């Protein structure tokens, strides 16, 4: 085959390869963009559907209760239901809807009998049992402060605003209900006789809202017509009858307030929100229930649907590789290097070397870029998120016939941090806990660090005790050396997650018959965004490391022991509170100190290849032996600095150097042989010279891809 045929084959092969890689790059970019959009669109559509589904489900439930009250009122007004039959009718109707907590009839003054001022028979569900009671014996419902009665008399049928429970001493849940008047229709004028009501305990809405699947920390809520919380994962909002508009004013959130006004005016809302305190982005969906003007809200955390860092990095790397090979092929075509011109071949070799080096640098950039924790870890950035993550523990307590878990707010502040060894971290700082009378009375006060090495470096002492806001805040100063399992395989582009595990002293007390769970004391941190590094001293000194993030998180642990208490159960899915500090190695210093000598050795090795010939082949062999000795010493230095079992990423650089030193030595031996191979004879060893730098960079790129993807 003559030279022109070879050139044609080289041209067609390069052209086809360029078109293939260009197509792969374009298709990969489109697919990556489409898959990201599809992931977001699917999650947004699911959340939107959940909003509609919950709205319709609530409307069906509420309409049933409304129809019950209207039917009783109509029968009382028409005379089909006598006053003496009311109790029997109430018991019959409340059994039709197991979610109803209360049903009753409140007669107007002297409407029941001329000698009876107030009469209000009611049936209340207490611990799944029905109890008859007289509302007038509990309070005077005709007073102006009891708006459900007054509003119904003036406005007619309505769904009232929630109010604090008065009728059921066993429950502290507020009550909300439907109220409708009934009349005396026997006379010429329709005279108001009283109010029929069907009421729900707000705790009943929890079952409906718990059916939502909104990621790990997404949640739903229900608002009354005036914006009072009827349901929210944070039970304090419900029990205190918190109004969401008060929260918007406290947080100075005009956008949220405007969207709420739209929703309360029966305009569906779908918007994105960004929380500066937590650093999270979320979707908010609001939809009004046509029956009574209540609003159902869904909050979906966008960060939770993002792919994890490794998956994203892998996709971007393969996309960039297609672009890389397309550019190399294009350079061959533009420079017409397939014709074999030596000068142009050298230019293509330089371009390929540069592109390989840029690709390696791009992968390093991806490795150093901030990680996405929310998609793979249970970060604790809001009180609502904490409640959502701990909801399964409440259900577990019910199944085990235990009391609901008791939560102890716990905070951390780190003053200093130093690496004693490769796997031991010496930490000093403060840990505090908040104890409330009536809630934590039976608990011990204190904590311990299960990963701390018991020795002279462990110290925990109480330094302050403050009474505030009906709680006792106890702070301890601690010094501890904590054992960690660090991964150094990415050195010098590695990061360390320093995790401080905290257990309460009563984590295994059986006489409590309940779990003791530590929760982050979020109110002690003005900003909990991990990028703001909450809980870390601003002047903390970290040698060789940069502080990236800090946050609280839960790790759910399974223990294969009963901790010596034989009548206890094996602990599974136990939420352990961790305070995590993310440190990124300052790679510049080790990079320069290690890459510099390697680049010098590579350059000298290439110089040997350039000057090698039949006459100096033995000198080349001797120089290769000297290079091996230099590289070995440098690698030993790295291994002494980073003590680990596995192979470090940077060590592969030395293995590549060994391999190419060996190849240069082999080429020198081939120069000494009488029968030289064709590629050695061609233009004075041109092929090995052209391929030297591209081959080294390509091999390093392959290793980099394998390590970081």
ABEGO torsion letter per residue (X at the ends): XBAAAAAAAAAAAAAAAAAAAAAAAAAAAAAAAAAAAAAAAAAAAAAAAAAAAAAAAAAAAAAAAAAAAAAAAAAAAAGABBAAAAAAAAAAAAAABAABABBBBBBBBGAABAABABBBBBBBBBGGBBBBBBAAAABBAABAABAAAAAAAAAEBBBBBBBBBAABAABABBBBBBBBBBBBAABABBBBAEBBBBBBBAAAAAAAAAABBAEAABBBBBBBAAGBBABBABAAAAAAGBBAAAAAAAAGBAAAAAAAAAAAAGBBBBBBBBBAAAGBBBBBBBBBBAAAGBBBBBBBBAAAABBBAAAAAAAAAAAAAAAAAAAAAAAAAAAGAAAGBAAAAAAAAAAAAAAAAAAAAAAAAAAABBBBAAAABBBBABAAAAAAAAAAAAAAAAAAGBBBBBBBBBBBBBABBBBABAABBBBBEBBBBBBBBGAAAABBBEBBBAABBBBAABBBBBABBBBBGGBBBBBBBBBBBBBBBBBAAAOAABBBBBBBBBBBAAAABAAAGBBBBBBBBAAABABABAAAGBGBBAABBBBGBBBABBBBBBBBBBBABAGGBAABBBBBGBBBBBBBBBBBBBAAAAAAAAAAAAAAAAAAAAAAAAABBAAAAAAAAAAAAAAAAAAAAAAAAAAAABBBABBBAAAAAAAAAAAAAAAAAAAAAAAABABBBAAAABGGGAAAAAAAAAAAAAAAAAAAAAAAX
